[in-house]
Amino acid sequence: MSPTEVGLLILAAILICTLAAAITQRRLSRREERNLRAAALQDSIQHLGYLAENLPAPFQSTEIRQALAATLSLKLSELQRLAPDLWNTQRTPGIEQQLTALALPPGALTLLQDSSNARRIRALLRDLAQLITQQRDRHELPAEVADLCLRQIKSGYHRISCDLSIMDAQALESRQRPQVAVHQYRNCLGKLRAIRAQHDTSAQVQNLQAHLTRLEQQLSAGEVRKD
């Protein structure tokens, strides 16, 4: 074999090794990308489940529930395609399970009874709004459905914010600052009336109006006694 032929054989061997290494690296990269995507899908599925299982009924309309179910179906289908083994062991969130009932207690001024829980649910609504927006932007949800869900989420967010403001007003009232509390109660009353089309706030409005009326009468009586 001539030196030229030997050189060509060596060059061919080098090319074959280089191609084999490139193909192997490409396969490894694709596998790594699939693994990363599968892990991200698992996180998304768990997050969807957490939202669905922890948002009380008043803040999950039929449309929001359907959007969550549709998004979950997409994620599970993609996970099944990318990583069948992971899909087989994936816990499917209970989207169809019974929602946590939440009713206004008799005479209560707020739907939620403690500020920590109110802030937690409001944070979940922020996460849900971000998720719905992403699904809309990726064309994974029809724009009209996503926009309807976002309006409903916004009204739920406002209702919780009203609850927190009312709690603050109650604290002001207990600290002998009723004049400031009255202003805050009036502001919340207007906001609760504005979202009655999306949330049944009639009982809450009635309770708050009655409390506000009594407080205003007490303040007026106090002014009269001063005179």
Buried (B, 14 or more C-beta within 10 A) or exposed (E): EEEEEEEEEEEEEEEEEEEEEEEEEEEEEEEEEEEEBBEEBBEBBEBBBEBBEEBBEBBBBEBBBBBBBBBBEBBBEBBBEBBEEBBEEBEEBEBEEEBEEBEBEEEBBBBBEEBEEBBEBBEBBEBBBEBBBBBBEEEBBEEEBBBBBBEBBBBBBBBBBBBBBBBBBBEBBEEEEBEEBBEBBBBBBEBBBEBEEBBEBEBBBEBBBEBBEEBBEEBEEEEEEEE
